Amino acid sequence: MRIADMDWRMAENWTLHDDRVVVPLGSTEQHAGLSLLTDAILAERVSVEAAEPLGVPVYPALPFGIAPNFQAFPGSVTIRVSTYVALIRDILDSLKRGGFRRILLVNGHAGNIAAGSLAGEWLMDNPDCRVRFHDWWRAPRTMAKVLETDPDGSHANWMENFPFTRLPTTPPSGSKPMVDVNQLRTLPPFEVRQELEDGSYGGQLQRSDAEMAAIWDVAVDETRGMLERW
């Protein structure tokens, strides 16, 4: 259930018999012709669909993450690592005060990896809790399905091009050579924009909705499995 559909009494009643909760982590950043909120949209949607049959509460996706490389693309927002880690800590502290003890962080953006490191540190000081940091798109079964579909899945190409991340202006097809991602990470934002041009890392821009639905079904099931095993 979405926290947006609950009041505080409902949240309290939930924690009397179950202490699981889901917090999606997203980012607001350029995704070529896809929505700037692609990472947040996907993280929240996979969380909601995974948790719904179990009744586990799901918070709205945190819309901002760590995305310094894309700061030459208008609309992109980044948070400094120190700020982000402090924010995640405050969120975890608040959830614990509210009675939640098993917290699943469903991450939709590679740059947010610092939240996973913070979670381990937080558990050192909160041994009565459990936190899992789950990169939904590169979890083992989901990534296997991605690679089976097309090994060139990457940022802002077909791999993130779902019906719910497209815009009316999203190109229906096309491709370009893959960039050297390791080299890209050494560049400042303006040079990243020059290198990427449209913002995609390369490969096919879109694959069939049937292929994307097959990947999505695996991702939802894999995420739900993490909650069920708790």
N, C-alpha and C positions, 0 to 999 in steps of 0.2 A: 504494500500500500504506500502511496506517496504521502510523505509528511504533509504536503499541501492539503491533503484531504483529512487530516487529523487535527484535533485540538489537543491541549496539553493533558487533559484527562485520559484521552484515548492512548496517548503515548505512555502515560503512567501505567494504565491498565495492561498495556502490552508487556512492559518490563516486569510485571508481577509474575508472568509465566514464561517469558522468553526474553533473552537479552541480546538478540541479534539485531544488527542495523547495517544499512548500506549507505556509503557516501561516495558518489561518483566524482571523479576529478577530471576536469576538462581544460580547455585553453581557448582563447580567442586570438586567432592568428590566420594569416592568409592560407588558403587552400586552393590556389589557382581559381578555377571557375566554380568551386563549391562554396558552401556557406563558411563565413568566418568562424562560426561556432560549431564546425563539424565535430571537433573532438568532444565538446561538451554534449552535443546532441547524441552522439553515439554512446558515450559513457553512461548517460542517464537512461537512454532507451534500453540498452542491454541490461542495465541494473533493474529497471522496472519490470521488464518482461521476465527476467530470471526470478525475481523475488515475489511476483504477484501470486503464483499458486501457493506459496508458503506463508503469505501474509506479512512478510518481513518489511518493516518500514524502510523507505528509500528517500533520502534527502535530494533536493535539487542539485544538479551538478555544479560544482565550483567552477565558474566560467573563466577564471583567469589562472594561468600557470606560468611556467618558466619558458619563455620563447624569445630570447634575445636576438637570435639569428634573423628573425623576420621583422625587425623593427624599421626597416626601410620600406615595408609594405604598409600603406595606410590602413587603419582599422585594427591592426595587430596590437596586442597589449602584452607586456611582460611584467612579472614580479621578480624582484631580486631574490636570490636563493635564501638569504637570511630572513627576508620578510615571509617568504613562502613557508619555510620550515617553522617559523614562529606561528604562522596562521594555522598550519596543520596541527601543531601542538595544542593550540587553544581550542580547536575543534574537538580533538580527542579528549581533552580535559572536560569540556562541556558535556560531551556524550556520556562520559563516565559519571559525572555528577547527576545526569538524568537517568541513570540506572542501566545504561547499555554497557555490556562487558565484552561482547564479541562483535568487532567492527570490521567490515569488509570495505576496503578502499578500492573501488573499481576505477582504474586509471585509463584515460583515453589519450594521453599525450606523452610521448617518450621523454620530453624534457622534464617531466614531473618526478623523475626517479628519486629525487631528494626526499620525497614524501615516504618512500619505502625505507630509506636509511633512517629517517626520523622515527618511523614506527618501531623499529628495533630498539632504538635508544629509549623511546617512551615506555616500552614494555619492561625495560630494565628497572624503571621506577614505578611501574604499575603491574606487578606480577600476577595480580588477580584478574587481569584482562587478557584478551587475545586480539591481535590485529593481523589481518592479511592484506597484502598489497598485491592487487591482481591487475596486470596489464591484459585487458580482455582480448585485444587483437593479436597478441603474440603468445597467448597461452598455448600449451602444446597441441591440443587437438584442433584448435582454431587455426593456428599457423600451419599445421599440416594440410588443412583444407585449402588455405590460401595458396600454398606452394603447389598443391595439386591442380589448382585452377590456373595459376599463372605465377611463375617464380619471380616476376618483376613487380610484385605488389609493393607500393611504397607511398610516400607522402603525396597527397593531393592527386593521385592517379586513380585508376579503377578501384583500388583496394578500399578507398574511402568514399566511393561514388555510389551511394545508396539512394533510393527514391526519396528518402527523408533528409538527405544532405544536399540534394541538387537544388538549383535555382532556375527560374525561367530562362536565365541567360547562360546556363551551363552548356558548353559544347556537347553535342550528342555523340561525337566520335573524334578520333584523332590519336596521334602518338608522337613521341619524340625520343631521342636517345636518352638513356639513363645517365644521370650525373654521377660523379665520384663523390659519394656522401662523405667519406673520410676527409677528402680535400675541402669539401664545402664547409665542414665544421671548423676549419682553420681561418675562415674569412670573416671580416667584419660585415655588418648588415648591408651596407651599400653594395659591396662586391657580391654578396649572396644574391641580391636582387638582379644585378647585372648577369650573373651566372645562370639564374633560373628563368629570367624573363617573365613567363606567365606564372611562375610559382610552383609548378609541378616538378617532381624529381625525375620525371620521364616515364616511359612505358606507355601502355594503352590508357586512354583517359576514361574509358567506360567499357564494362562488360555487361552481359545480359542480366536482366532482373532475376531470372531463374538461378543463375550462378551465384549472384549476390545473396539471394534468399537462402541458398544451401549453406553458404558460409555463416550467415546470420543465425540460422537454426543451431548450428554447432556452437557458436559463441554463446548463445543464450543458455543452451543445455550445459555447457562447461561451467559457466558462471553460476548457474543454479546448483550444480553439483557441489561447488565450494560451500554454499550455504547449507545444503542438505547434510554434508559430512560433518557439520558442526552440530 
